[in-house]
Amino acid sequence: MSREAVSQAAVEQDWAGPVVYHIPVCPFSQRLEILLALKGLRHHVDFHIIDITRPRPEWLLEKTRGTTALPVLDTGEGEVIKESMVLLRYLEDLFPEPAVAQREPYRRAVEGMMNAMEGAFVAQGYRYVMNQDAGKRDGLRQGMLEQYARLNDFLLQYSPSGTYLFEDFGLAETVFTPFFMRYWFLEYYEGFDLPREEGYARVRRWREACLAHPAAQQVTKEQIVKLYYDYAKGAGNGSLLPGRASSSFVFDPDWKTRPWPPRDKYGHDATDQELGLALVAAARRPPAAEVLTG
């Protein structure tokens, strides 16, 4: 058994409750953190960090039956659950009070209809940030505006004068807020924001309230912009760009110590040095003797 597997076994032996295996700054994991924060139960679930820049450890692949997508949750009794929307429902059922999801059938259905819109919203935002063809920018921007317009229309139908979908920050807000935060990378790298027009006024009010909610402050704009630089250059999930020796998602050096990345994603390829990653890249480089002997 590897040293890492032994260490992980010791952690699990000391903790009897649910364990979430996640990637730092992952929006799908943040959904779970927000839900637990709303309930005041963050301490009831252990969050175990997985380094996205390295291959998944064998002990984790055994739990997930070979799949690599995160987060996953170990119930504490050996069962493993996947998919953030499923995990939200599991945690809501496991810790029913205070309720975050709607319980009255009609309101639960409305909430479910809005949550069903998250897939297209998420996919459009990530297509936009990862695009490397400047000629496609206008079309991607329009596609993003159309996604926000759909949310605006939905809110006008079911909650025209409110702030949230219902009275309080609930499950729909838990689902969408992490992506409102991730789309700070669209603002930074693509200059995208919602036009101050009536057609986006309701969704803008919702988005701003979500971003400001105390239960959703797990990440910052600076953190998102710095860590997601490689996504803006078309490389996701910790993969390396040509000419780079280190991913922008590495833990060390800490993102707080790094400079802000260049905004120009189309005309310039930042080096490890520009991104404040040169030291860790050098530390990972094998000695010359190892290179020569293969």
C-alpha positions in Angstrom: 0.0 0.0 0.0 1.4 3.5 -0.9 2.2 6.1 1.7 -0.8 8.2 0.4 -3.2 5.3 0.7 -2.0 4.6 4.2 -2.5 8.3 5.1 -6.0 8.2 3.5 -6.9 5.1 5.5 -5.9 6.8 8.7 -8.1 9.8 7.9 -11.1 7.6 7.2 -10.5 5.7 10.4 -10.6 8.9 12.4 -13.8 10.2 10.7 -17.0 8.4 10.8 -19.2 10.7 8.7 -19.6 11.6 5.0 -16.4 12.5 3.1 -16.4 14.5 -0.1 -13.4 14.2 -2.4 -13.1 17.3 -4.4 -10.9 19.7 -6.3 -10.3 23.2 -4.8 -12.3 25.9 -6.5 -14.5 23.3 -8.2 -18.0 24.9 -8.8 -19.7 21.5 -8.3 -18.1 21.1 -5.0 -18.9 24.6 -4.0 -22.6 23.7 -4.4 -22.2 21.3 -1.6 -20.3 23.7 0.6 -23.0 26.4 0.1 -25.8 23.9 1.0 -24.0 22.9 4.2 -23.3 26.5 5.1 -26.9 27.4 4.7 -27.7 24.6 7.2 -24.9 25.5 9.5 -23.6 22.0 9.1 -20.3 22.4 7.3 -18.5 20.6 10.1 -20.7 17.5 9.6 -19.0 16.6 6.3 -15.2 16.2 5.7 -13.9 17.7 2.5 -10.7 15.9 1.2 -8.7 17.8 -1.4 -7.6 16.0 -4.6 -4.8 17.5 -6.7 -6.2 18.0 -10.3 -2.7 18.4 -11.7 -1.8 14.8 -10.8 -3.3 11.4 -11.8 -6.1 10.3 -9.5 -4.7 8.1 -6.7 -5.4 4.4 -6.9 -7.4 4.3 -3.7 -9.8 6.9 -5.1 -10.2 5.1 -8.4 -11.1 2.0 -6.4 -13.8 4.0 -4.7 -15.2 5.5 -7.9 -14.8 2.3 -10.0 -12.3 4.0 -12.3 -14.2 7.3 -13.0 -12.3 10.5 -12.5 -15.0 13.2 -12.3 -15.3 15.0 -8.9 -16.8 15.6 -6.4 -17.7 12.2 -5.1 -19.1 11.4 -1.6 -18.3 8.4 0.6 -21.2 8.1 3.0 -18.9 6.9 5.8 -20.3 3.4 5.4 -18.5 2.5 2.1 -21.1 3.6 -0.4 -20.0 6.1 -3.0 -22.3 8.7 -4.6 -21.5 10.9 -7.7 -22.9 13.9 -9.5 -23.3 17.2 -7.7 -27.1 17.4 -8.2 -27.5 14.0 -6.7 -25.2 14.9 -3.9 -27.2 18.0 -3.1 -30.4 15.9 -2.8 -28.6 13.3 -0.7 -27.3 15.9 1.8 -30.7 17.7 1.8 -32.3 14.4 2.8 -29.5 13.4 5.2 -29.7 16.8 7.0 -33.4 17.9 6.4 -33.3 20.8 8.8 -33.2 23.6 8.1 -34.7 23.0 4.6 -32.9 24.5 1.7 -34.9 22.8 -1.1 -38.6 23.5 -1.5 -40.9 20.9 0.0 -44.4 22.0 -1.2 -44.9 20.0 -4.5 -45.6 23.0 -6.8 -42.8 25.1 -5.5 -40.5 22.0 -5.7 -41.5 21.6 -9.4 -40.7 25.3 -10.2 -37.4 24.9 -8.5 -36.7 21.7 -10.5 -37.6 23.5 -13.7 -35.1 26.2 -13.0 -32.4 23.8 -12.0 -32.9 21.9 -15.3 -31.6 25.0 -17.0 -28.2 24.8 -15.4 -26.7 22.3 -17.9 -26.9 24.6 -20.9 -25.9 27.6 -18.8 -22.8 25.9 -17.6 -21.8 24.4 -21.0 -22.1 27.8 -22.8 -19.9 29.6 -20.2 -17.2 27.0 -20.5 -17.3 26.9 -24.3 -16.9 30.7 -24.2 -13.9 30.8 -21.9 -12.1 27.9 -23.5 -12.5 29.3 -27.1 -9.3 30.0 -28.9 -10.8 31.4 -32.1 -11.2 35.2 -31.9 -13.6 35.0 -34.8 -16.1 33.1 -32.7 -16.2 35.5 -29.8 -19.3 37.5 -30.9 -21.3 34.3 -31.4 -20.2 32.9 -28.0 -21.1 36.2 -26.4 -24.5 36.1 -27.9 -25.0 32.6 -26.8 -24.1 33.6 -23.2 -26.6 36.5 -23.3 -29.3 34.1 -24.6 -28.7 31.9 -21.5 -29.0 34.8 -19.2 -32.2 36.0 -21.0 -33.8 32.5 -20.5 -33.1 32.8 -16.8 -34.5 36.4 -16.8 -37.7 35.2 -18.5 -38.1 32.4 -16.0 -37.7 34.7 -13.0 -40.1 37.2 -14.4 -42.7 34.4 -14.8 -42.3 32.8 -11.3 -40.8 35.6 -9.2 -41.1 39.0 -11.0 -40.7 41.3 -7.9 -38.6 39.1 -5.7 -34.8 38.9 -5.2 -34.4 35.1 -5.2 -36.6 32.5 -6.9 -38.6 32.2 -3.6 -38.3 34.2 -0.4 -34.8 33.1 0.6 -31.6 31.9 -1.0 -32.5 28.3 -1.7 -31.6 25.3 -3.8 -31.8 27.1 -7.2 -29.4 29.7 -5.9 -27.1 27.0 -4.5 -27.0 25.4 -8.0 -26.3 28.6 -10.0 -24.2 30.8 -7.7 -20.9 28.9 -8.2 -21.2 29.5 -11.9 -22.0 33.2 -11.5 -18.7 33.2 -9.6 -16.8 31.2 -12.2 -18.0 33.6 -14.9 -15.8 36.2 -13.4 -13.3 34.6 -15.8 -15.5 35.7 -18.7 -15.5 39.3 -17.4 -11.7 39.2 -17.1 -10.6 37.3 -20.2 -13.5 38.2 -22.6 -14.8 41.5 -21.3 -18.2 40.0 -20.8 -20.9 41.4 -18.6 -24.7 41.7 -18.7 -25.9 44.8 -20.6 -27.8 47.2 -18.3 -31.0 46.7 -20.2 -34.5 45.8 -19.1 -34.2 42.3 -20.7 -31.6 41.4 -18.1 -32.6 43.4 -15.1 -34.3 40.6 -13.2 -31.5 38.1 -13.6 -29.0 40.8 -12.8 -30.8 41.4 -9.5 -30.8 37.7 -8.8 -27.1 37.2 -9.7 -25.9 40.2 -7.6 -27.9 38.9 -4.5 -26.4 35.4 -5.0 -22.9 36.7 -5.3 -23.2 38.7 -2.1 -24.8 36.0 0.1 -22.8 35.1 3.2 -23.1 31.4 2.6 -21.4 31.6 -0.8 -18.1 33.2 0.0 -15.9 30.2 -0.5 -14.0 31.7 -3.4 -12.9 35.2 -4.7 -12.7 36.8 -8.1 -8.9 37.0 -7.8 -8.7 33.3 -7.1 -10.9 32.3 -10.0 -9.1 34.5 -12.5 -5.7 33.2 -11.5 -6.5 29.5 -11.2 -8.6 29.4 -14.4 -6.0 31.0 -16.7 -5.3 27.7 -18.4 -9.0 27.2 -19.1 -8.9 30.6 -20.8 -6.2 29.2 -23.0 -8.2 26.1 -23.8 -6.6 23.6 -21.3 -9.0 22.3 -18.7 -8.8 19.8 -15.8 -5.1 20.4 -15.0 -3.7 19.6 -18.4 -0.5 21.4 -19.5 -0.3 23.9 -22.3 2.6 23.7 -24.8 5.8 25.3 -23.4 4.5 25.2 -19.9 5.8 23.0 -17.1 3.2 23.8 -14.5 -0.6 24.1 -14.4 -2.3 27.2 -13.2 -4.3 24.9 -10.8 -1.2 23.8 -8.8 -1.4 24.3 -5.0 2.1 25.8 -4.7 2.9 28.6 -5.1 -0.4 29.8 -3.5 -2.6 31.8 -5.8 -2.4 34.8 -3.4 1.3 35.2 -4.1 1.0 35.1 -7.9 0.6 38.1 -10.2 -2.7 38.6 -12.1 -2.5 36.9 -15.5 -2.5 38.9 -18.7 -6.0 39.5 -20.0 -5.1 38.9 -23.6 -5.9 35.2 -24.2 -5.8 35.4 -28.0 -2.6 37.3 -28.7 -0.3 36.2 -25.9 0.7 32.9 -24.3 1.8 33.6 -20.7 4.9 31.7 -19.4 5.3 30.0 -16.1 7.4 32.9 -15.0 4.7 35.5 -15.9 2.1 33.5 -14.0 4.3 33.2 -10.9 4.7 29.4 -11.5 8.4 29.3 -12.5 9.6 28.2 -9.0 7.3 25.2 -8.8 8.1 24.3 -12.5 11.8 24.3 -11.7 11.2 22.2 -8.6 9.4 19.6 -10.6 12.0 19.4 -13.3 14.2 16.3 -13.0 18.0 16.8 -12.5 20.1 16.8 -15.7 21.6 13.3 -14.9 18.1 11.8 -14.8 17.3 13.4 -18.2 20.5 12.0 -19.7 20.0 8.4 -18.4 16.3 8.3 -19.4 
